[in-house]
């Protein structure tokens, strides 16, 4: 499998580290229900079949965070874009 890095071009997936889904937002630690929100944030994740949005880090290349849209059924990479800043 290859990911097309905006800076480095097509690269083998072994050059990247997948952080996981790009959708969950980190809870506010100052919120009164933060403990239960953090439990859900870390442990209650969906496992969809089909296109997902993920964060990938190009550790063996330009060291940028990327937003990768990938189909979990075929592992086809559908879209890659640069992520602005480090994901939460």
N, C-alpha and C positions, 0 to 999 in steps of 0.2 A: 504494500500500500504506500502511496506517495501523497504528500501534502505540498501544495504549491505555495511556498512562502512568498509574500509580496516583495521581500528584499533579496532572497537567495534563490528563488525559482523552485522547481520540482526537487523535493528531497525525500529520502527514504524515511519512513515513519520512526525508525530507530533513533533519529536525531531529535525527536520531540518527546515531551512528557505531557500526558493528558491530566489536567486538573479535575475535569468532570464537567457536569452540566453548567451552562452559563446562566441559567434561569434563577436559581434560588438566590435570594438576597439575605445577607447577614442581618440578624435581628439587632435592634438597638439595645446595647448592654444596660442602659439606664431605664429601660422600660420595666414596669412592675411585673410583667409576666415573662421576663427574659429567660428564665431557666427552662420553662416548658417550650418556649420558642426556639431556644438553642437545641433542645432535644430533637424537635421536629426538623430543624435545619440540618443537623448532622445525620440523623438516622432514618428519617422517613422520606425516602426518595423514590420516585417512580422509575420504572424500567420500560420505557415505551419501545414499541417496534415501529420503526420508521425514522423519519428525519428528526434529528436532535441538534441543539445548539450547544457547543462545548468550548471550553478554554483549553488551548494547547500552548506550551512553552517551547520555543526553539532553542533548547539547551546546547546543542552542538553546532549552532550556527549564529545567527544575529542576536540571539537572546531576547527576542521580542515575544510578547503574549499575542496570540492569535485567536480570533473567533472562528471556529470551524463548524460548518453545518454539514452533518454526516448522517447517512442512512444506516441505522443499526442492523438492518436485515442483510444488506449487501456490503457494508463498509465503504460504500462509494462516498467520496468527498464531493459535496455539492457546491460548496462556496467557502472561500477563505477571505478574511479581512483582518486588518490590523486592529488589535484591541488597544484603546487609549488608556495608558496606565496599567498597573497591576490589578487584576480582578480582585474583588472582595473575597 
